[in-house]
Amino acid sequence: MPPEAPDSNDNMFVEEDLERGDAVPISSAGDASSNTKGGKYLRWSRITKEVEVKEVNSGLLRGSIAAPSQESSEVSKKGGTQMKTILNGVSGSAAPGEVLALMGPSGSGKTSILDVLSGRSAYDSGTITVDSEIVTDKIMKKMKKQVAYVKQSDLFFGHLTVRDQLTYTAFLRLPSSWPKDRKIAEVDRIIKDLRLSKCADTPIFMVSGGEKKRVNIGSELLTDPSIILLDEPTSGLDSTSAVALMHILDSLARRGGKTILTSIHQPSSAVFFGFDKLMLLADGNVVYFGTPDDSLVHAKRLNLECPSGYNAADHWMDLLVVDSAVADEGEPEDEDGDNYQENGENGEVPAGLMRRRKRAVTRRSVGGTTTKQKLVDAWDNEALARKVDEAAENDAEEFGRTLTRRQSLVMTEKSFNSTWWTQYTVLVHRSMKNSRSAIFTPMNLIKAGAIGVMCGLLWFQMPYTESTVFDRSSYYFFTMTFWVFDAMFTAYMAFPLERAIIFKERASGAYHLSAYFMAKTTSEAPARLALPAIYMIISYWMSGVNNNFGIFVASTLCSLLSVLAGESIGLFLGAAVLDMEKGMVIMTVTSLGLMVVGGFFVRNIPFWVQWLGYISPFKYSYNASVQTVFNEPVPCDGSGVLAACGGSDTGYASEQDVLDFLGVEFSAGFNAAMLLVIFLVVRIMAFYALKMKKAEERM
């Protein structure tokens, strides 16, 4: 007989397995909150998610080779499109002070359910409640400070130290009302609690995998979240480091009262039995939810008992994983298999291999049904969903409110803990440190100096005469072309390389996108402009372009404006096209196209592409610089370069004659203003291109 249901005064409800009648007690939110602090009761019921699958057997690949196999039964057709079920009515709950493990083979839906619960991914149907309050999209955005999501990939700026990373996170995500000393003290506490003291001042790219994982966790713990979600935190760690990490999570749950959910692929025995609750998934279906110990009882009841002394996690994975390595139904078995002995003189086989063979055989049950399918069919998910819903309703009544979408406890909270100005100043400081490491490197300084010396030697001390008119103009076009190209391609790489970090921090509600964008724009400008300035100082005076210091300053400013305009174009394309391969093709075509219409290589441009010249930073920078340097009449030397000289070696060609010969348009001031317009307008376009990315691209 099943046990009696507890009294209504007991803040408990019983999750019964209808087949056996066993009960798994699950504390309600009211009970959990009385014994722990900071945690929230998280429940989800009937979560379903489907995604559209694009056909690959079309076009050049159409035919029998690319035709889908019969095994792709997970894909269903709806309305003419193919849909794949990722989550199929998943239900469960997580209580404060406990660690819930999500376990299953690859593709079972572990990461998908974590993405849904963290608000990083949409779902088709189902209900999520936090302390009996139904979570909507608006509420989830407000709850980002209370829900920490530690992704499987540890994404950081590698040049920052561990202390730098945690300090910047603290200043971004902790309340602006906190004094600086309190935020620093919080960072020190996290470093101590997560045992990061030895590597606190080490650059992140030099720390071990386990330390990097703890830095990832620490970055999320700084905001003191109520719910912590972790996606395979032990991935890539050795067994000892994995056990140590799980002990830290267990301590957070016990002492901090946190609600912790973690996905895990195949834990060791020590880690497996250390979980408070276990949810097993297969192909998006729940096959078990309860305690790890009771999971073995459940398997035994289905005649899938775990061999004595064998790792329970390995046993469950053996039951849930079905692949081509397993013999098909009806395949002849090894006739000598029954004669194998674990201990004997003839045909002796190691005990481990014997158990492995027995488990492989048990993957197939009578009638050809796999053990995975048997487990899916045996679990009554609807009964669990009803219990989860009842518990949420009971808690709602206990708290004295109705479970409704119109009421919210978190909607009054701020979306960001820190002000926009605080975010901007912190991000400027961080970005300047990154720029110093990425742009202000010794190699880049050597590059700027070496190219400056090379150009100075090639155009060394040009005389101011008719024969060097074209040489002076070519010096400026080379200068503009090289540094605008350098700025374009360096800036283009900025967003694709940083996007994962940006979207991760934005998803956790760390800062406004505008604060990040403005910080990046203002912080990288000094480092970006320093290199061409070094080049100009060296090459200009070696070349003897014009010995007037004012002309030097003016032409250098034109060069720097062209660098900023080129950087804006690179940022725009980098933000608009995040695919590196596609973006590089577009970037190459765009930059070369704008260069050839810049007025140096082609003078007679067809009328239907002339408009490209008016959006080219090469054209405006070249025009402005040439107008600046030819500030006085050019002496004729008989070379016949300028028609105004008529081949004579006496007299002068006016400045306008020289500019007409070079095809220069507009005034120097107008050209400089147009560079400023390109810089500002395209930079704003880059911001909106980044802002308009789809939600799934920002995760």
ZAMARGU-4260 file (C-alpha; in steps of 0.2 Angstrom, whole numbers, plus 5000, padded with zeros to 4 digits):
<rodrens>
0) 5000/5000/5000 | 5006/5018/4996 | 5010/5028/5012 | 4997/5040/5018 | 4997/5058/5012
5) 5004/5070/5025 | 4993/5082/5034 | 4990/5099/5026 | 4999/5107/5041 | 5015/5098/5035
10) 5022/5109/5021 | 5025/5094/5011 | 5017/5085/4996 | 5020/5067/4990 | 5026/5063/4973
15) 5019/5046/4970 | 5025/5034/4957 | 5008/5027/4951 | 5016/5010/4946 | 5024/5006/4962
20) 5016/5018/4975 | 5032/5024/4982 | 5033/5042/4988 | 5046/5055/4987 | 5044/5070/4999
25) 5047/5087/4991 | 5048/5102/5002 | 5037/5116/4998 | 5043/5134/4996 | 5036/5139/5013
30) 5046/5125/5021 | 5062/5128/5012 | 5062/5147/5015 | 5060/5144/5034 | 5076/5134/5035
35) 5087/5142/5022 | 5090/5160/5016 | 5092/5167/4998 | 5084/5152/4989 | 5069/5152/4978
40) 5058/5137/4974 | 5058/5134/4955 | 5045/5123/4947 | 5042/5119/4929 | 5028/5108/4921
45) 5024/5102/4904 | 5039/5112/4896 | 5038/5108/4877 | 5050/5115/4864 | 5051/5111/4845
50) 5063/5118/4832 | 5062/5118/4814 | 5074/5107/4804 | 5081/5113/4788 | 5082/5100/4774
55) 5099/5096/4768 | 5094/5084/4754 | 5091/5097/4741 | 5100/5106/4727 | 5116/5098/4723
60) 5115/5086/4737 | 5098/5079/4731 | 5098/5061/4729 | 5099/5045/4738 | 5115/5049/4746
65) 5108/5064/4755 | 5091/5057/4758 | 5086/5056/4777 | 5087/5039/4785 | 5073/5029/4793
70) 5081/5032/4810 | 5077/5050/4810 | 5060/5047/4818 | 5062/5061/4830 | 5058/5073/4816
75) 5040/5076/4813 | 5031/5086/4799 | 5020/5100/4803 | 5012/5112/4790 | 5024/5107/4777
80) 5040/5110/4788 | 5050/5098/4798 | 5050/5100/4817 | 5061/5091/4829 | 5055/5089/4847
85) 5069/5095/4859 | 5059/5095/4875 | 5043/5084/4877 | 5032/5089/4892 | 5047/5090/4904
90) 5041/5093/4922 | 5051/5095/4939 | 5056/5106/4953 | 5071/5112/4963 | 5071/5117/4981
95) 5082/5129/4991 | 5096/5121/5000 | 5097/5107/4987 | 5107/5102/4972 | 5097/5094/4957
100) 5107/5085/4944 | 5101/5084/4926 | 5108/5068/4918 | 5107/5060/4902 | 5116/5056/4886
105) 5121/5069/4873 | 5106/5077/4864 | 5094/5072/4879 | 5089/5090/4882 | 5099/5095/4897
110) 5106/5111/4891 | 5089/5115/4882 | 5079/5114/4899 | 5093/5125/4907 | 5092/5138/4893
115) 5073/5138/4895 | 5073/5140/4914 | 5086/5154/4913 | 5076/5164/4901 | 5089/5162/4887
120) 5078/5152/4876 | 5060/5152/4871 | 5048/5137/4873 | 5032/5132/4865 | 5021/5128/4880
125) 5022/5124/4898 | 5023/5134/4914 | 5038/5140/4925 | 5035/5146/4943 | 5047/5154/4955
130) 5040/5154/4973 | 5022/5150/4966 | 5023/5165/4954 | 5021/5161/4936 | 5036/5168/4926
135) 5033/5178/4910 | 5045/5185/4898 | 5045/5202/4907 | 5047/5194/4924 | 5062/5184/4918
140) 5071/5199/4912 | 5069/5207/4929 | 5075/5191/4937 | 5092/5190/4929 | 5100/5196/4945
145) 5092/5182/4954 | 5096/5168/4942 | 5114/5164/4938 | 5118/5154/4923 | 5135/5146/4922
150) 5137/5140/4904 | 5148/5126/4899 | 5161/5137/4890 | 5171/5148/4901 | 5171/5164/4891
155) 5183/5178/4898 | 5195/5191/4891 | 5211/5181/4893 | 5222/5195/4897 | 5213/5200/4913
160) 5218/5192/4929 | 5206/5182/4940 | 5205/5197/4952 | 5202/5209/4937 | 5188/5199/4931
165) 5179/5197/4947 | 5182/5216/4951 | 5175/5222/4935 | 5160/5210/4937 | 5157/5217/4955
170) 5157/5235/4949 | 5145/5231/4935 | 5133/5221/4944 | 5133/5226/4962 | 5122/5241/4967
175) 5129/5258/4964 | 5125/5263/4982 | 5138/5251/4988 | 5154/5259/4993 | 5170/5254/4984
180) 5177/5245/4999 | 5162/5234/5001 | 5163/5228/4983 | 5181/5224/4985 | 5178/5215/5001
185) 5164/5205/4991 | 5177/5200/4978 | 5190/5195/4991 | 5176/5184/4999 | 5172/5175/4983
190) 5191/5172/4980 | 5193/5164/4997 | 5177/5154/4996 | 5181/5147/4979 | 5199/5144/4984
195) 5206/5155/4970 | 5219/5164/4981 | 5234/5156/4973 | 5229/5162/4956 | 5220/5178/4960
200) 5233/5189/4951 | 5237/5177/4937 | 5230/5180/4919 | 5215/5170/4915 | 5223/5162/4900
205) 5236/5154/4911 | 5225/5146/4925 | 5219/5128/4924 | 5202/5122/4919 | 5196/5119/4936
210) 5201/5137/4942 | 5194/5144/4926 | 5177/5135/4930 | 5177/5142/4948 | 5180/5160/4941
215) 5165/5157/4930 | 5155/5152/4945 | 5162/5166/4955 | 5157/5179/4942 | 5139/5174/4944
220) 5139/5172/4963 | 5144/5190/4966 | 5126/5196/4964 | 5121/5183/4977 | 5108/5175/4966
225) 5094/5164/4973 | 5095/5151/4959 | 5111/5144/4951 | 5110/5135/4935 | 5126/5126/4928
230) 5128/5117/4912 | 5140/5103/4914 | 5152/5111/4926 | 5163/5096/4927 | 5166/5095/4909
235) 5185/5094/4905 | 5190/5092/4923 | 5198/5076/4931 | 5188/5066/4944 | 5197/5074/4959
240) 5193/5092/4953 | 5176/5087/4948 | 5172/5081/4966 | 5180/5096/4974 | 5169/5107/4963
245) 5153/5098/4967 | 5158/5100/4986 | 5158/5119/4983 | 5141/5118/4975 | 5135/5107/4989
250) 5141/5120/5002 | 5133/5134/4992 | 5116/5125/4993 | 5118/5120/5012 | 5125/5135/5019
255) 5120/5148/5007 | 5102/5141/5004 | 5104/5142/4986 | 5093/5133/4973 | 5106/5124/4962
260) 5102/5114/4946 | 5117/5107/4936 | 5118/5096/4921 | 5131/5082/4921 | 5135/5069/4908
265) 5142/5054/4917 | 5148/5058/4935 | 5158/5047/4946 | 5150/5037/4959 | 5155/5049/4973
270) 5147/5064/4963 | 5132/5054/4958 | 5126/5050/4976 | 5131/5067/4982 | 5116/5075/4973
275) 5100/5078/4983 | 5088/5076/4968 | 5091/5068/4951 | 5082/5070/4934 | 5086/5058/4920
280) 5082/5063/4902 | 5082/5054/4886 | 5077/5062/4869 | 5069/5077/4878 | 5058/5065/4889
285) 5059/5063/4908 | 5063/5045/4913 | 5065/5048/4931 | 5064/5061/4944 | 5068/5058/4963
290) 5083/5054/4974 | 5099/5045/4967 | 5096/5031/4978 | 5078/5028/4973 | 5083/5029/4955
295) 5091/5012/4957 | 5075/5005/4965 | 5066/5012/4950 | 5078/5003/4938 | 5076/4986/4948
300) 5058/4987/4948 | 5059/4987/4929 | 5071/4972/4929 | 5085/4984/4924 | 5095/4981/4941
305) 5112/4989/4942 | 5126/4976/4945 | 5133/4975/4962 | 5148/4986/4964 | 5146/4995/4948
310) 5145/5014/4945 | 5126/5019/4946 | 5129/5033/4934 | 5137/5022/4921 | 5123/5009/4923
315) 5110/5023/4919 | 5120/5029/4904 | 5121/5011/4898 | 5103/5010/4898 | 5099/5027/4890
320) 5112/5027/4876 | 5108/5017/4861 | 5120/5018/4846 | 5127/5008/4832 | 5139/4999/4843
325) 5125/4989/4850 | 5120/4974/4841 | 5103/4975/4832 | 5088/4964/4837 | 5090/4947/4829
330) 5109/4948/4826 | 5117/4932/4831 | 5125/4932/4848 | 5142/4925/4852 | 5139/4907/4855
335) 5153/4905/4867 | 5147/4919/4877 | 5138/4908/4889 | 5153/4898/4892 | 5163/4914/4898
340) 5168/4913/4917 | 5173/4927/4927 | 5185/4916/4937 | 5191/4900/4929 | 5206/4892/4920
345) 5197/4890/4903 | 5191/4905/4894 | 5194/4917/4909 | 5187/4934/4905 | 5190/4950/4917
350) 5175/4954/4928 | 5173/4971/4920 | 5172/4965/4903 | 5159/4952/4908 | 5148/4965/4916
355) 5150/4976/4901 | 5144/4963/4889 | 5129/4959/4900 | 5124/4977/4900 | 5126/4978/4881
360) 5114/4963/4880 | 5101/4970/4891 | 5100/4985/4880 | 5087/4975/4870 | 5072/4969/4878
365) 5058/4957/4872 | 5050/4963/4856 | 5064/4974/4850 | 5060/4988/4862 | 5076/4997/4868
370) 5079/5000/4887 | 5078/5018/4883 | 5061/5017/4876 | 5055/5006/4890 | 5061/5019/4903
375) 5052/5033/4893 | 5036/5023/4893 | 5037/5017/4911 | 5038/5035/4918 | 5021/5044/4921
380) 5026/5062/4917 | 5008/5068/4918 | 5007/5063/4936 | 5023/5072/4940 | 5016/5088/4931
385) 5000/5087/4942 | 5010/5086/4958 | 5021/5101/4953 | 5005/5111/4949 | 4997/5106/4965
390) 5012/5111/4975 | 5013/5128/4966 | 4994/5131/4970 | 4997/5126/4988 | 5011/5138/4990
395) 5001/5152/4982 | 4987/5149/4995 | 5000/5149/5009 | 5007/5165/5004 | 4990/5172/5003
400) 4989/5177/4985 | 4982/5169/4969 | 4993/5162/4956 | 4991/5175/4942 | 5001/5182/4928
405) 4995/5200/4933 | 5004/5200/4950 | 5023/5200/4951 | 5035/5202/4966 | 5050/5206/4955
410) 5043/5218/4942 | 5046/5233/4953 | 5065/5229/4954 | 5077/5238/4943 | 5084/5229/4927
415) 5102/5234/4931 | 5110/5237/4948 | 5122/5250/4942 | 5119/5266/4934 | 5123/5269/4915
420) 5137/5280/4920 | 5145/5268/4931 | 5143/5254/4918 | 5152/5266/4905 | 5166/5271/4916
425) 5170/5253/4922 | 5169/5246/4904 | 5180/5260/4898 | 5193/5255/4911 | 5191/5236/4906
430) 5192/5240/4887 | 5207/5251/4889 | 5216/5237/4898 | 5211/5225/4884 | 5216/5237/4871
435) 5233/5239/4879 | 5235/5220/4878 | 5228/5218/4861 | 5233/5234/4851 | 5247/5242/4861
440) 5258/5227/4860 | 5277/5228/4857 | 5274/5220/4839 | 5262/5233/4834 | 5273/5247/4840
445) 5288/5239/4830 | 5276/5238/4815 | 5271/5256/4816 | 5289/5261/4818 | 5296/5250/4805
450) 5284/5255/4792 | 5287/5273/4796 | 5305/5271/4793 | 5303/5261/4777 | 5291/5275/4770
455) 5303/5288/4776 | 5317/5280/4766 | 5307/5277/4750 | 5301/5295/4750 | 5317/5302/4758
460) 5318/5321/4758 | 5308/5324/4742 | 5311/5341/4735 | 5296/5353/4733 | 5296/5353/4714
465) 5285/5348/4699 | 5293/5331/4697 | 5288/5325/4715 | 5270/5331/4714 | 5264/5313/4710
470) 5276/5306/4723 | 5269/5317/4737 | 5251/5312/4732 | 5256/5293/4732 | 5264/5295/4749
475) 5247/5301/4756 | 5237/5288/4747 | 5248/5274/4753 | 5247/5281/4771 | 5228/5282/4771
480) 5226/5265/4762 | 5237/5256/4774 | 5230/5263/4790 | 5212/5263/4785 | 5213/5245/4780
485) 5222/5241/4796 | 5208/5250/4806 | 5194/5242/4796 | 5200/5224/4798 | 5206/5226/4816
490) 5189/5233/4820 | 5179/5220/4810 | 5187/5207/4821 | 5181/5215/4837 | 5163/5210/4838
495) 5165/5192/4831 | 5179/5188/4844 | 5170/5197/4858 | 5152/5193/4854 | 5151/5177/4865
500) 5157/5187/4880 | 5146/5202/4876 | 5130/5191/4874 | 5134/5181/4889 | 5136/5197/4900
505) 5121/5205/4892 | 5110/5190/4895 | 5114/5191/4914 | 5109/5209/4915 | 5127/5216/4918
510) 5125/5232/4908 | 5116/5242/4894 | 5122/5238/4876 | 5124/5257/4874 | 5136/5258/4889
515) 5147/5244/4881 | 5147/5252/4864 | 5151/5269/4870 | 5165/5263/4881 | 5172/5253/4867
520) 5172/5268/4855 | 5180/5280/4867 | 5193/5268/4875 | 5200/5260/4860 | 5202/5277/4850
525) 5218/5282/4859 | 5226/5265/4857 | 5220/5264/4839 | 5226/5282/4834 | 5243/5280/4843
530) 5250/5268/4830 | 5247/5279/4815 | 5253/5294/4824 | 5269/5286/4828 | 5270/5281/4809
535) 5267/5299/4804 | 5280/5307/4816 | 5293/5296/4808 | 5289/5295/4790 | 5283/5313/4788
540) 5299/5321/4793 | 5310/5309/4785 | 5301/5311/4768 | 5301/5330/4769 | 5283/5331/4763
545) 5282/5349/4770 | 5292/5357/4783 | 5278/5367/4790 | 5273/5361/4807 | 5255/5367/4805
550) 5254/5357/4789 | 5261/5341/4798 | 5247/5343/4812 | 5233/5346/4799 | 5238/5331/4788
555) 5241/5320/4803 | 5223/5324/4809 | 5216/5320/4792 | 5225/5303/4794 | 5218/5300/4811
560) 5200/5305/4805 | 5202/5292/4791 | 5207/5279/4803 | 5191/5282/4814 | 5180/5282/4799
565) 5188/5265/4793 | 5186/5258/4810 | 5167/5263/4810 | 5165/5253/4794 | 5174/5238/4801
570) 5163/5239/4817 | 5147/5240/4807 | 5151/5225/4796 | 5157/5215/4811 | 5141/5219/4820
575) 5130/5216/4805 | 5138/5200/4800 | 5144/5189/4814 | 5148/5174/4803 | 5167/5176/4801
580) 5168/5167/4784 | 5154/5177/4776 | 5160/5193/4785 | 5177/5192/4779 | 5172/5190/4761
585) 5160/5205/4762 | 5174/5215/4771 | 5187/5212/4758 | 5175/5216/4743 | 5169/5232/4752
590) 5186/5239/4757 | 5194/5236/4740 | 5179/5243/4732 | 5180/5259/4742 | 5198/5260/4739
595) 5198/5259/4720 | 5185/5273/4719 | 5196/5284/4730 | 5202/5294/4716 | 5220/5288/4715
600) 5220/5273/4704 | 5205/5277/4692 | 5201/5294/4687 | 5187/5291/4674 | 5175/5281/4684
605) 5159/5276/4675 | 5144/5287/4681 | 5134/5272/4688 | 5147/5269/4701 | 5153/5286/4704
610) 5142/5287/4720 | 5153/5274/4728 | 5167/5288/4729 | 5156/5299/4740 | 5155/5286/4754
615) 5173/5281/4753 | 5184/5287/4767 | 5199/5284/4756 | 5193/5298/4744 | 5190/5311/4757
620) 5206/5308/4767 | 5216/5308/4751 | 5208/5324/4745 | 5210/5333/4762 | 5228/5328/4764
625) 5234/5333/4747 | 5225/5350/4748 | 5234/5353/4764 | 5251/5349/4759 | 5251/5359/4743
630) 5249/5376/4752 | 5260/5386/4740 | 5264/5386/4721 | 5275/5372/4714 | 5291/5377/4705
635) 5293/5370/4687 | 5308/5359/4684 | 5306/5354/4666 | 5300/5336/4669 | 5283/5339/4660
640) 5273/5332/4674 | 5261/5347/4675 | 5253/5354/4660 | 5253/5371/4668 | 5272/5371/4667
645) 5272/5367/4648 | 5289/5358/4650 | 5298/5373/4656 | 5310/5373/4670 | 5306/5391/4675
650) 5290/5398/4683 | 5277/5390/4695 | 5261/5380/4694 | 5248/5386/4706 | 5240/5376/4719
655) 5224/5374/4710 | 5233/5368/4694 | 5241/5354/4705 | 5224/5350/4713 | 5216/5349/4696
660) 5230/5338/4689 | 5227/5326/4704 | 5208/5326/4702 | 5205/5333/4720 | 5187/5338/4724
665) 5179/5350/4737 | 5188/5360/4750 | 5200/5353/4764 | 5187/5357/4777 | 5173/5349/4768
670) 5183/5333/4765 | 5188/5332/4784 | 5169/5335/4789 | 5164/5321/4778 | 5176/5309/4787
675) 5168/5315/4803 | 5151/5311/4796 | 5156/5294/4790 | 5164/5291/4807 | 5148/5296/4817
680) 5134/5289/4805 | 5142/5272/4802 | 5146/5270/4821 | 5128/5273/4825 | 5123/5260/4812
685) 5135/5248/4820 | 5126/5250/4837 | 5109/5247/4830 | 5115/5232/4819 | 5122/5224/4835
690) 5106/5228/4845 | 5095/5221/4832 | 5102/5203/4833 | 5090/5189/4836 | 5088/5183/4854
695) 5095/5166/4850 | 5111/5175/4843 | 5113/5185/4859 | 5113/5170/4871
</rodrens>
